[in-house]
Amino acid sequence: MEPNPRPGRKKKSVPSEAAEPLPLTWEANPVLLPEDAKTVDLGTLNSSMTLVRKRSRARQLVDMRRRENAKESLRELTRDNEVYGFTKGQFSLLDLITACLERTGPAHLSLSTWTAARNEIVAIEALAASGLITGTRWLIDYTFVRRDRSAAHQIRKTFGFDSIRVANTHSKFCIFQNEEWKLVLRSSMNLNMNPRFEDFTIANDPEVADFLGNILDEIWSKQKKELSSDGKPGDFERFFRDNL
């Protein structure tokens, strides 16, 4: 005979078959959803995205953590060698830009950066006023336009609406071009003072300069300069969503 259950307790019923487990459901986390705003996808450009070649130039590896300034780091730069080095943040990308222009003389500057500070924009304006910069074009991340609209407007006001294009970019490089130089500066640094361990490569390299320049040319042709006017952030998002 089955024993009586304890007083006050109900006898547990045992199902003849195991019940099907309930499916787990939850609302999608909006933080993890992809952004609706599409940006200029460099992967969709017709320009080649890779450059493969044999190493043919002299390369100088330098540790700049003990050097005083950017100008000293470029003292051995010539048209025939390449300088690759690190800093501990004692000089900035702006300092390297200034040192490059002092080496090349007056040149056109193409610049790609994720962010920039207004002080650095003013300093580049001063370089243009001095004649060292003969023209500019800026490729900047669209979040920079949203984070600091006044700085983005400062670029447009100083260098013209056609000088700026907006993309989803984290690439940092500069091209200095005149009749004698096609100098390329590639770096982990943005155009703001950030005292961290950073790297840079500088070389007079027409092949890389043309490679990067072709990509910029296509971006400039795909995105109308009117989008670079002083519009609202939503204007950029609608453009990326509807046109690219």
MIFI-172293 format. One line per 4 residues: number of its first residue (from 1); their letters; for each residue x, y, z of N, C-alpha, C. Coordinates in pm, whole numbers. Each point is the difference from the previous one (the first is absolute). Last residue first. Layout:
REM MIFI-172293
NUM) a) X Y Z X Y Z X Y Z | ... $
REM end
This chain:
REM MIFI-172293
244) lndr) 2313 5487 -5064 123 -79 -7 -27 -143 44 | -339 358 -15 78 16 -122 120 -93 -11 | -333 47 374 -78 2 -124 84 -5 -127 | 181 0 459 -101 -103 -6 -63 -10 -139 $
240) ffre) 319 342 100 66 -132 0 -104 -112 -19 | -165 440 41 76 -16 -123 63 -139 -8 | -226 121 394 -93 -25 -109 72 -20 -132 | 257 118 377 -55 -134 16 -96 -32 -115 $
236) fdgp) 184 433 25 101 -99 -37 -58 -140 5 | -271 349 148 20 12 -144 102 -102 -49 | -88 55 466 -97 -84 -70 14 6 -150 | 257 287 288 51 -137 -9 -94 -94 -73 $
232) kgds) -30 512 -137 -19 -75 123 57 -141 -15 | 213 405 -290 -130 -62 22 -6 -72 133 | 324 317 -293 -24 -3 144 -140 -54 29 | 284 -162 -433 -43 128 52 -39 -16 146 $
228) slek) 135 -354 -304 98 51 96 -35 139 51 | -249 -227 -334 -19 -73 125 97 49 107 | 24 166 -444 -111 60 74 -23 -71 133 | 317 -148 -332 52 93 100 -113 64 81 $
224) kqks) -32 -499 -210 -11 139 -42 46 93 112 | 157 -509 -115 -75 75 100 0 148 -38 | 222 -316 -281 -123 -69 39 -85 83 94 | 433 144 -157 -94 -2 -111 -133 -65 38 $
220) wied) 359 17 313 -43 137 -30 -103 2 -114 | 201 -410 111 -90 43 107 -52 140 -28 | 322 -167 -291 -129 -65 -21 -100 37 109 | 442 165 30 -66 56 -118 -138 -61 -19 $
216) ling) 281 -178 336 -60 129 38 -75 62 -118 | 241 -390 -87 -112 -30 89 -71 128 41 | 392 43 -249 -107 -52 -84 -124 -34 83 | 397 138 222 -66 110 -68 -115 -47 -87 $
212) lfda) 284 -313 216 -92 64 94 -79 112 -68 | 322 -210 -267 -94 -102 46 -104 61 95 | 365 263 -138 -100 -13 -106 -107 -101 38 | 358 50 297 -74 127 -7 -109 -7 -106 $
208) vepd) 302 -360 38 -99 -1 107 -84 128 -3 | 347 -19 -313 -92 -111 -25 -110 -7 106 | 362 320 32 -102 33 -101 -102 -111 -21 | 323 135 412 -44 -124 -65 -110 32 -101 $
204) nait) 346 175 411 -31 59 -131 -34 -118 -93 | -71 -35 539 84 -30 -116 -45 83 -119 | -96 -154 564 8 114 -93 95 -36 -113 | -301 -209 459 86 -32 -113 -4 119 -96 $
200) fdef) -130 -125 564 -14 75 -125 99 -53 -103 | -257 -84 541 96 -33 -105 -26 85 -123 | -84 18 584 -54 8 -136 109 -36 -101 | -152 41 559 95 -70 -85 -60 -9 -140 $
196) rpnm) -178 404 288 5 -145 11 110 -54 -89 | -250 476 115 131 -50 44 0 -149 26 | -268 359 -316 -37 -118 79 129 -68 44 | -229 447 -294 111 -35 90 -44 -114 90 $
192) nlnm) -193 54 -500 -17 65 129 114 -48 89 | -146 -173 -457 43 140 -1 -41 69 131 | 125 -535 -30 -101 92 -53 53 143 8 | 299 -479 -26 -43 123 67 -114 68 -73 $
188) ssrl) 269 -398 -125 -112 -34 88 -61 124 63 | 252 1 -495 20 3 145 -120 -55 74 | 280 159 -502 -101 -92 55 27 -16 148 | 147 334 -444 10 -21 144 -115 -89 43 $
184) vlkw) 273 153 -486 -114 -66 66 34 -22 147 | 160 318 -465 34 -53 131 -126 -56 68 | 196 174 -466 -127 -66 28 23 -77 131 | 282 432 -276 -28 -101 102 -139 -60 -18 $
180) eenq) 188 349 -288 118 -79 35 -30 -116 95 | -330 326 -164 72 -45 -119 116 -94 32 | -377 -7 358 37 114 -83 82 -53 -118 | -301 -192 469 34 -10 -142 32 136 -59 $
176) ficf) -117 -339 458 55 133 -28 52 -3 -145 | -356 -301 338 76 6 -125 43 145 -20 | -180 -345 438 14 131 -64 80 -18 -129 | -323 -317 385 115 19 -88 -2 142 -55 $
172) ksht) -306 -390 305 74 123 22 120 8 -94 | -521 -266 84 130 3 -64 66 135 21 | -447 -173 113 94 7 112 143 8 -53 | -559 85 -180 143 -26 -19 77 9 130 $
168) navr) -475 65 -275 21 -81 120 145 -49 -5 | -136 472 -233 -13 -145 -18 9 -69 135 | -2 517 -294 -33 -69 124 -23 -148 -29 | 274 476 -210 -93 -110 -27 -12 -82 128 $
164) isdf) 205 522 -186 -30 -99 103 -97 -105 -53 | 155 407 -231 124 -53 59 -26 -118 93 | -319 297 -238 47 -113 -82 126 -64 57 | -207 387 199 -89 -115 12 53 -120 -77 $
160) gftk) 344 370 203 -101 -13 -106 -81 -128 14 | 353 193 298 58 -61 -120 -101 -21 -112 | -109 217 431 138 38 -27 47 -47 -137 | -437 -108 168 11 145 -10 140 42 -44 $
156) riqh) -89 -459 85 -72 47 -119 20 149 -22 | 181 -190 392 70 -50 -118 -65 53 -126 | -215 93 403 122 79 -11 83 -45 -122 | -384 -241 124 -35 125 -68 123 88 -19 $
152) aasr) 53 -388 251 -23 -35 -141 -36 124 -81 | 41 55 460 131 -26 -59 -13 -36 -147 | -394 60 248 66 129 -19 139 -18 -61 | -264 -379 120 -47 65 -122 72 131 -26 $
148) drrv) 84 -447 278 50 138 9 -34 73 -129 | -163 -446 83 55 31 132 40 145 14 | -168 -180 -414 -106 -1 100 53 42 137 | 298 -40 -361 -94 106 -35 -111 8 105 $
144) ftyd) 302 -350 37 66 126 35 -92 117 -29 | -129 -431 -129 -25 23 141 70 127 49 | 57 -161 -445 -126 72 18 -33 22 148 | 507 -17 -201 -106 -93 40 -128 77 30 $
140) ilwr) 369 180 -362 -21 -13 145 -115 -96 27 | 363 233 -387 -92 -112 14 -13 -28 149 | 178 443 -310 -13 -68 128 -102 -113 -13 | 354 354 -305 -126 -74 3 3 -91 122 $
136) tgti) 277 481 -209 -25 -115 89 -125 -75 -45 | 430 390 -154 -138 -47 -12 -18 -121 88 | 404 246 -2 -57 64 -118 -145 -40 -24 | 375 48 426 -106 -86 -52 -68 73 -114 $
132) lgsa) 350 223 196 54 -135 -1 -101 -102 -51 | -68 486 75 39 -43 -134 56 -141 -6 | -205 273 370 143 27 -18 48 -40 -140 | -446 -84 141 18 144 -11 146 36 -24 $
128) alae) -111 -449 84 -50 40 -131 21 150 -22 | 107 -174 417 96 -51 -98 -43 38 -142 | -294 103 350 117 89 4 106 -46 -99 | -378 -273 56 -39 126 -66 117 97 -4 $
124) iavi) 55 -386 246 11 -29 -143 -44 120 -83 | -50 36 463 143 -5 -33 21 -32 -148 | -439 -9 175 50 138 -6 147 2 -40 | -187 -416 79 -58 56 -123 47 144 -18 $
120) enra) 116 -217 397 79 -52 -113 -52 53 -133 | -238 108 392 131 65 4 87 -45 -117 | -425 -203 69 -8 133 -61 134 72 1 | -25 -537 -30 -31 102 101 6 138 -65 $
116) atwt) -116 -527 -193 90 114 -1 -44 97 108 | -69 -557 -206 -43 116 75 105 110 -11 | 28 -388 -268 -125 -35 68 -54 119 79 | 301 33 -464 9 -11 145 -135 -37 58 $
112) slsl) 322 132 -477 -107 -88 47 18 -19 150 | 181 363 -418 4 -49 137 -120 -88 29 | 333 293 -388 -119 -84 14 11 -72 133 | 253 457 -234 -15 -96 108 -134 -72 -12 $
108) hapg) 391 298 -318 -141 -31 24 -8 -112 103 | 422 349 -12 -56 -122 -59 -149 -8 28 | 514 294 77 -144 13 -24 -56 -121 -75 | 438 -136 232 -36 131 -51 -149 2 -29 $
104) trel) 261 -374 192 -43 1 -141 -10 141 -57 | 129 -71 461 91 -76 -84 -37 11 -148 | -270 200 330 129 70 3 102 -72 -87 | -415 -203 61 -13 116 -87 128 83 -2 $
100) cati) -24 -369 295 -3 -46 -140 -6 117 -97 | -34 89 462 136 -40 -36 8 -48 -144 | -426 102 174 82 122 -11 142 -33 -43 | -285 -359 93 -45 70 -122 84 125 -23 $
96) ldll) 69 -234 401 57 -71 -115 -40 65 -131 | -189 172 392 144 28 -1 68 -70 -117 | -453 -91 73 18 136 -50 147 37 -5 | -117 -406 196 -10 -7 -145 16 138 -62 $
92) sfqg) 230 -32 469 -130 -42 -53 6 -15 -152 | 363 -47 455 -45 87 -110 -118 -65 -69 | 157 -196 388 62 131 25 -20 95 -117 | -138 -482 71 -97 108 7 61 136 22 $
88) ktfg) 238 -413 -65 -75 -18 125 -98 114 21 | 202 -233 -478 15 108 97 -73 -41 128 | 236 -252 -474 -99 10 107 26 126 80 | 121 -174 -549 38 17 140 -119 6 93 $
84) yven) 236 -18 -543 -105 -64 80 40 9 146 | 142 206 -526 19 7 145 -121 -62 68 | 272 -18 -508 -127 -4 72 30 -1 149 | 273 170 -492 -13 -94 110 -134 19 71 $
80) drtl) 161 260 -387 31 -139 -32 -12 -96 118 | -54 492 -12 -95 -52 -99 19 -150 -24 | 137 178 480 32 46 -136 -106 -54 -94 | 112 62 573 -93 -32 -108 49 60 -131 $
76) erls) 189 41 458 66 -88 -98 -93 -42 -113 | -145 284 361 124 62 -46 72 -86 -104 | -434 -36 267 6 -5 -146 134 50 -56 | -114 -9 472 -27 -137 -46 10 -12 -152 $
72) ekan) 42 422 220 119 -81 19 -21 -142 -52 | -365 293 -1 99 43 -99 127 -83 11 | -352 -52 318 -27 -67 -127 105 36 -105 | 151 18 518 -110 53 -79 -12 -73 -134 $
68) errr) 304 -131 369 -64 118 55 -124 42 -78 | 193 -514 73 26 118 -81 -84 118 52 | -11 -462 157 95 88 71 29 127 -79 | -293 -346 -162 -49 30 134 92 95 77 $
64) mdvl) 13 -207 -464 -6 144 24 -46 36 141 | 242 -402 -319 -76 10 124 2 146 41 | 59 -256 -505 50 93 101 -93 0 120 | 156 -240 -505 -85 -23 115 56 82 116 $
60) qrar) 29 16 -564 66 33 124 -98 -20 115 | 79 -161 -547 -92 19 110 80 23 127 | 38 16 -584 67 -12 129 -98 31 111 | -193 -200 -458 62 122 53 69 -29 133 $
56) srkr) -269 -307 -275 112 44 -82 70 122 54 | -381 -443 68 65 109 72 126 40 -73 | -440 -206 -247 126 -38 64 59 120 71 | -537 -55 -69 121 32 -74 121 -52 76 $
52) vltm) -583 92 -3 101 -103 25 123 31 -85 | -490 227 195 118 28 -81 108 -101 40 | -582 75 39 127 -55 46 110 37 -98 | -461 119 -62 13 16 145 131 -55 55 $
48) ssnl) -194 224 -497 61 -115 66 19 30 148 | -399 237 -267 144 11 17 53 -124 71 | -465 79 -60 65 -66 -114 152 5 10 | -346 -8 432 58 89 -100 64 -81 -112 $
44) tgld) -205 -170 410 -84 3 -120 57 92 -107 | 198 -60 437 3 -128 -68 -83 -3 -127 | 16 371 307 114 -3 -91 9 -131 -76 | -429 259 199 68 -128 18 114 -9 -99 $
40) vtka) -302 402 238 75 -30 -121 82 -125 25 | -425 13 295 104 96 -29 68 -36 -130 | -506 -74 280 108 -58 -77 100 109 -34 | -389 -72 403 70 91 -89 114 -72 -71 $
36) depl) -269 -212 332 -78 21 -121 77 83 -101 | 228 -331 372 -45 136 -23 -79 9 -129 | 13 -456 294 83 77 -92 -58 138 -21 | -76 -255 470 -52 -1 -136 93 79 -92 $
32) lvpn) 40 -56 485 74 -94 -83 -49 -3 -144 | -200 272 340 141 38 0 79 -88 -96 | -468 -77 93 28 103 -101 144 43 -6 | -214 -483 130 67 110 67 35 107 -101 $
28) aewt) -419 -363 -21 132 33 -51 56 121 73 | -347 -336 240 1 115 -90 143 28 -45 | -155 -499 133 30 128 63 -3 108 -106 | -84 -580 119 -26 117 -83 35 124 79 $
24) lplp) 33 -581 -7 48 123 61 -23 116 -95 | -296 -475 44 102 74 -75 39 128 72 | -165 -452 254 -54 122 -57 110 74 -77 | -18 -545 68 51 125 60 -57 122 -70 $
20) eaae) -261 -473 48 84 72 -94 52 127 65 | -125 -428 309 -63 111 -72 101 65 -94 | -6 -525 155 64 129 30 -65 110 -83 | -290 -429 145 104 34 -97 59 137 36 $
16) spvs) -317 -187 291 42 -124 -64 110 24 -101 | -68 308 443 -54 -19 -134 55 -127 -61 | -90 106 522 112 -24 -91 -56 -23 -138 | -160 261 484 -38 -82 -114 119 -12 -94 $
12) kkkr) -36 85 555 46 48 -131 -44 -96 -108 | -249 102 482 80 -99 -71 37 53 -138 | -80 318 427 -72 -67 -106 94 -97 -70 | -4 189 525 67 -2 -130 -84 -75 -100 $
8) gprp) -117 52 469 23 136 -52 70 4 -133 | 74 -433 290 -110 94 17 38 138 -52 | 226 -428 -224 7 73 126 -117 98 10 | -82 -434 -294 90 117 0 -2 69 134 $
4) npem) -82 -534 -46 -71 127 -7 99 116 -4 | 127 -491 -204 -12 75 126 -75 130 -21 | -87 -455 -282 80 123 -10 -16 80 126 | -27 -543 -38 -86 119 0 90 123 0 $
REM end
